[in-house]
Amino acid sequence: MTNGERHDDDLLNVLRDDGVTDVAIGDFENRSTVGLNELIDHFDADSWAARVFYNERFGGVLIRQMPGEGNRLHYHPDADECWVILEGEWEWFIAGQGTRVVGEKDIIVVQQGIRHQIKCIGDKPGIRLAITAPDVNHVYAEGETETA
């Protein structure tokens, strides 16, 4: 482990530390079809996540967060990551590219090793589909933050 960095490849830890209060792993995973409305109706919490596909090559998690919520500044040393925005507006910080606002139907790609951070903005919840390697390693620099 690099000095001052914390590594985490446990999806439950990562999401809960980012403020996602209800996480479903296995309930909706690898079905031939999962409806977004079915997921919205399933959860009682405002912020939730559901892993919808998972295999030896990639995993996908739908994440819903409220305005002002997001994740911590981090990077993945061994995998690229991409997101498809399904609802809401999000503010992304990607090291070397700065901050940008993205919305419904936008696709974002971050290469391995690049620090990034996301925050839901606007006046309604946002939902994004995160796709990356299974059990991807998240590396957080302790005390390091960006304004995203």
C-alpha positions, 0 to 999 in steps of 0.5 A: 500500500502506498503511503497515505493511500487506502485501498478498498475492493469491497463494493459494500464498503465503497458504496456505504462509505460514499453514503449509499444506504441501501445496497442490493448484491445478488437480488437483481444480478445477471437477470436477462432483464431488469427494469429501472422502475422495478429497482426504483420501486424496490428500494425504500431509501433515497440513495441506493445501489444494485449490482445488475451484472457481474462476471470474471471480466466486468461488473455493473452497478446502478447507483441512485444518489440525491443532490449533494451526494457523490463519491470520494476522490479516488482512482483505479490502478488496474481498470478503466471505468465508465458510466452511463447517466440515466437520470439527473445531472452530475458534476464530474472531476477528472484529473487533467480534464477538470470539472464538467457537468453531464446529464441523461444519456451522457457516457463518461470514460475514465482510464485506469490510474486517473483520479476522479470524483462525482457529485449529483447536482440539480434539484432531483436524484440522479441515477448512473450505471457504473461499469468496470472490472469486477471487484475493482480496487478503489484507491483513496488518498487520505485527506485529499479532496477536489471540489467536484 
